[in-house]
């Protein structure tokens, strides 16, 4: 290929791997046949007046070797034969270049009489087209700058669209992970806080839910899938949805947990994955409850005039997914007329205390809650204060997922 010249530029040899040029200016890779053995192009200047560096390749093999990170634009002669050396589809080479350089601006060069093919090239993915017989340095310089900026804009728009789609997907998944409690008619107040442990993540492996069944019983649960990645978050959503469906179907206690274990075993990506769970079913009169623990920390009971106390955990069954045919005993507890019940995941109690290796633990959590109650905090304010103090003692954000919910009566 030979282009009309208004000035001669130095061309880097295709026999050697090019070295990275200075940061200023543009680098153009020209792909086209050059039977004469010499390649000339119009003299090109970028917007700052710097000369545009030129590299030439006679085929796609040479182009792939010369396509280093400092190349911003590719000029492709559509007369170049396709990979199969046939002219059945003259845009085959363009498609190959676009696959080879998906983030680079691409200009195509063709004859004036091939305007329809040039327009098709833009529809295929090129940023612009130029006619070989009308080419000069000023036109080509402007076309290169335009193509580079348009490609940057296209990439930015694509990244923005992908980010929006990811945000929408995360929001949909978050709505599934953090459900709206169904407590109408129960007389109970509900509050919850949730923080994923992964940086910049919306979701973690912790999950919870609260519903009231037609018989007036209020069912609450909180759980924790081991691990912190998106797979664990997705599994947590599946377990929460399964729990709600099974609860409305009338299952509770050992039967419900056994069925959830089957769900986990069928849905987990690895046999090592397990989940801890705490379920509570509160009688319609609100004075009694049944508690099942599957490797999970016991809830914290709060009553007026009494110190906060952890519910017994000696009948704690194994985490879901660890032991086939496991059983989870249900313990009956008396709540009384006025009470609060706080359920939480281990992210709330495994943070550090200061710069040492000491962990907060359940005892430290109980002390924080007791101080909040003594200060007159209840509900949302009590949860906010508890989470804030836990983070402060840890010296910053917690590394584990954290979920905590509070049910109040009276």
C-alpha positions, 0 to 999 in steps of 0.5 A: 500500500502507498499513501500520498505524501506531503512529508516523510516520517521515520518508520520503525522497523518491523523486524525488532520489537518497538521500544516504548516512546516518551509519554507525550504524543500519539502512536499510529499503527498502519496495517496494509500491504507494502510491496514496494518495501518503503512506506510513506504517510503524510506528516502528522501532528497531534493537538500539541504539535508533536509528530505522530509516531508511525509503525507499519505492519504488512499483515495481522501477524506483524500487527500483533507484534507491534501492538504495544500499550503505547499505540493509541490508533490503528489505520487499516487498509481494507484492501488487505486480504483476509486471513483466508486470502479470499475476498468473500467478506472484505471486512474479515480483517477489520473484525480480526483487528477489532478482536486483536485490539478491543480498546484501540481506536480503529480507522479504515482506509478505502477507495472513494467508490467503496463508500458503502463498504466504508460505512459498513466498516463503521457499523462493524466497529471502526471509529471512522473511515477515510478515502485513500484518494482524498487523504492528506496530513491535516485530514488524517491528523484530525481523524486520528485525534477524533477516533482516539477521543471517540474510542475513549468516550465509547469505553468510558460509556461502556464502563459506566453502563457496566457499572450501572448494570452491576449496581442494579444487579447488586441492588436486586440481590441486596433486596433479596438478602436484606428483606422487608420484615413481615410483622403486620399484626404482631405488635413487635418492633423490628430493627436491623443493621448490616455491614459486608466485610468485603471492601466496596461490597454491598453483600456478604454471607450473612443473612436474616429474615422475620415473618409472621405466619397466619397462626400469629407466630412470629418467626425470626432467623439469622445466619452466616455462610462461611466466607465473604465472596459473592458466591457466599452472598448468593448462597445466603440469599438462597437459604433466606428465601428457602427459610421463608418458604419453608416457614410459611409451609409450616416447618419449624425447629429440627425439621426446618433446619434439616431441610435447609441443610439439604438446600445448602448441600445441593447449592453450595459450590464446595463441600467445605462450605457450611452455614451457622443459623439461629432460629426463633419462633415467638408464640402469638401471645409474645410471652414464650419462644422456641430457639434452635441454634445450628453452630450459631451464637445465642441471642441476647435477651433484654428485660426491663430492670434486669441485666442483659443475658445470653440465652442458653447455648448448651443444646447448640446443634452443628452448623448446616452442612457439616454432619449428615443426619444432624439434629437441632434441639429446640429450647423453650424460653420464657420472655415475659410481658416486655422484652427485647431479643437481639440476634447477631452474627459472629462479625459483631463479636470477633472484632479486636479490642485495641491493637492486640490480639484480644477479641471482643467476644460475647462478654464484651458485646453484652457490656456494650449493650448494657451501657447503651441501655443504661444511657436510655438507648432503645431500638435503632439507637441501641443498634447504632451505638453497639455497632459504632462501639464495636468498630471503634474498639476494632480500630476501624471497619470490621473484616468480617460480615456483620448482621444484627437484628432486634425485636422489641415487645412492650 
